[in-house]
């Protein structure tokens, strides 16, 4: 059984310690991306809100517009975009820039947005978080992203020379349809920059990553900020524990709560082996239930 991954590729997830100074955050991200590239990574991922603290009170102050062919800005207005583009081209890597708060200047709406750049520094994909983190667990945590943010509306599939990659942000991982759509369109990997907290992290972080891998027999990478406790001025406390999960839902490598880099080489043969042993890809009963991969639009971009 053929693999959607065309050849081996090294993935690096950067678990970054993020503070209140955007310039410091960008400098630290640049250092860690350079380290991952030096170690041979071809695809590098940053965590959710890597340029800012995570919190509805912070998003408006840290938000940046995203340049487009019809809309340009001075680099001082888009420092995160400029940094990511330069890092990708300098190190000749695919760089998934976690996410940043995005301001749409035409509508004044804010989004939680992930930017993916090619090894030439070209913007390949803009994924706006589709499912906003609106939860209330009494006595534990209440967080309502929709107080400030607007949701995206389109799944994202990144085309690379290694094969397609599906992308979600944090809470998106709880909705299996996104990974199903990506896998059925040929993705070998699902990536989720995310900032699960000290309540949901222990409960579901690893569980959901393994579930998405088991559902679709693809690799899954989940990339968290490093844990910084509230007394350090972090506000929201991330769980950490970034990890790579194999196509048989096994955790192949993971880290703890501290800053660091998780690296793993993804292998085509492993996906083929798993799919041959448990051939769910050819056993789905679309005569009984609908294929979600044909139900809605998907942004597919060439790499």
N, C-alpha and C positions, 0 to 999 in steps of 0.2 A: 504494500500500500504506500503510495507516494506521500511525501511530507510537504506541507505548505512552506516550510523553511528550506530555502534553496541551498544554503551552505552554513557551516558553523558561524556563529556570531557571538561576540562577547558583550554582555550586558552589565552595566554598572548602575546601581541605585545609590544616590548620595543622601544620607540621613544628615541633614544640615541643622545646626543650631542657629535659630533665627531670633533676632532681637528687634529693638525699636528703631534702629538707625538703618535706613534703606541702603545707604552707600556702603556701610559695613557689611550688610547682608550680601550685596552684590559682589563685594571684594572677596568675602569668604566663599561664596558660590564659585567664583572664578578660580580660586585656589584649589578647591576640591575637584572641579571639573578637569583642571589641568592634571591633577594627580591621577584621576581615573583614566584619562586619555594616555598618560605616560605608562600606565599599567596595561595598555592595549585594548581598552574598551572601544567598541564601535558604536554602541548606543548608550547614551548617558541620560539619566533621569534625575531631576530635582524634585523636592517635595511640594506639596500644596502650599500656596502662599509663602514661597521661599524668600520673597523680598520684603515681607511685612509680618507683623504679628497677626495671628488669626483671631478675628473678632469683628462683629458688625460695626463696632464703634471705630475700628481702624480702617475699614475698607474705603470709605470716601477720601480719607487723607492720603492713602497710598496708591490710589487708582491712577492708571495711565491710559492714554488713548493708544490704539494700535494702528501703525501706518498701513496704508494700502496703496495700490496703484493710482487711486484717485484722491488720496488724502495723505499729505506728508506733514511731518512735524519736525521741529528742531530736536536734536538728540537730548537736549536738556529736559524735554517734555516726555521722552520715552527712554529713560536710562536702562530699564530692564530689557526692553526689546533690543536696544543697541548692544548691550552686554551679551545677551544670548546669541545674537547673530555673529558677533565677533568671536565668541568662544567656539561656536560650531565651525566656522571657517578656519580659525587658527589651528584647531586640533583635528580638523577633518573628521568630524563625528556627526552622527545624528543626535541632536540634543532636544530632549523633551523637557521644556522649561517649567516643570511642576505646574504651578499656576500662579497668576498674579491678579489683583483686583484690576479690572478693566473698566474704563470710562468710555462710553459711546458719546462723542461730543454732539452728534446730531440729535440724540434723544435724551441725553443726560442720564441714561440708565447705566447701572453698574452690573458687571458680570464677574464671575469667578472663572478665569480663562486660562487655558493651557496653550502655549505656543511651541510648535515643533519646527526646528530648523534643520536644513540639510547640511552635509559636509562642505557645501560652498557658502553657507550662511544665508541661504534663501529660506524665507518662511514657507513651510510646507502645509501646515495645518493650524487652524485656530479652533480649539474646542471649548465651547462655553458649557460649564457644568449644567447638566440637564435636570438633575434631581437636586433641589435645594435642601439643605440640612435643617429641617424644621422638626425638632423633637422636644418632648417634655417628659422626662422620667422623674416623677415626684421624689424629692429628697436626694436626687443624684445630679441631674443636669437639665437645663433648659437652654436651647439655642435655636434662634429663629433667623436663618439666613435671609428669608424672604422679606424681613423688615427693611433690608437695604438692597439686596441683590435681585436681579431678574434671571429667569432660567434660560438656558440655551434650548434649542429645539431640534437639533440634528445630530445623529451619531457620526463619529469621525473614524475614518479608516485611512491610515497613512501608508502609501505605497513606497517601498524601498527595494533595493536590489536583492535584499535577503528574503523578501516576501512582505505581505501586508501586516500592519500592526494596528490593533484596536486600542482606543484610548477612552478612558473615563476619568472622573475626578471624585475621589473620596466616596461620598454617599451614592454615587452612580453604581458602585460595586454591589449594592444591595438589590439592584434590579437586573436580573439575569438576561433580560432581553438584549441589552447592549452587547454583551459578550457573545450571545448566540448569533446576533446579526453579523458581528465581525468574523466569527469563526466560520460561518456558512458562506461568507464572502472571501474565505481563504486566509484569514489571519493565523499566524503561528504564535502570536503573543498578544496578551492583553496587559496594558499598563494602567495603573491607578495611583497617581500621586494623591496622597490622602493624609488627613490629620485626625485619625480616630482619637478619642479622649480616654481618660482613665476609667470611665464606666463602660463604654462600648468597645474599647480596645481589647481588654481581657476576654470579653464575651465573644466577639465576632470577627476581629481583624483576621486572624489566621483562618478561622472557619470559612469566611466568605471568599478569601483568596483561594483556598483549596476547593471550595464548591464551584467557583467559576472555572477552575482548571478541570475538575471532574466532569462538569457539564459538557465541556467542549473539547477536551483532550488537547489543550494548548498550554504553553507556558504562561504564567501569570507573575507580574512583578508589582509589588505594592511598596510605595516609597513614602515614608513618613518624615516629618521634622523630628529632630532630636528632642528629648524631653527637657523642658525647662520649667521648673516649678514656679508657681505664682509669686512666691517671695522674690524670685529673680526678675520680676517685672514682665513675665511672659503672658500673664492673664490666663489664656486658654492653655491647658497642659496636655501635650500630645503624648500618645502611648509609645510611639517609637516602634521598634521591632520590624524594620523593613525586611522584606524577604522575597526570594524567588521560589516559586512553586512549579514543579515539573508537570508534564501533561498527564501523569497518573495521579495527580493531586498530592504528591509527596513534597514536603518542604525540603528543598535541596540545599539552601543556605539561608541564614537569617542572622540578624544582629540583635543587640540588646537595646536599651533606651538611649545610649550615648551617641554622640556624633561619630560618624564613620561611613565607610563605603562597603556595599555588598556587591560582589562581582561573581559572575558565573558565565560559563560558555554554554550557549544553547546549541543543541545538536539535532540535526534533521532526523537521524536514525532513531532517536528516542521517541519522537512523535509517531513515526511509522510503526515502531515496535508496539507502543501502547494501543494504537488504533487497530493494528492487526489482531492483538489479543482480545480486545473488547470492541468489536466493530460497530459502535453505535452510530457512526456517521452514515452507514448504509442501511441502518435498521429503523430509522425514524419513519413514523407513520403519518406522512402529511395528507394521507387520505382520511385520517381520523381527526387530526388537528392541523391548524394553519401553520405555515412556515413564517415566523416573524421576520425573516430576512427579506421577504418580498413585500412586506406590508407598509413600509415607509421609506422616506428618502435617507440616503447616506452620503455624507461628503467623502468622496474618494479623490485623493490627490496623488499626483505622480512624484516619485522621488528619483 
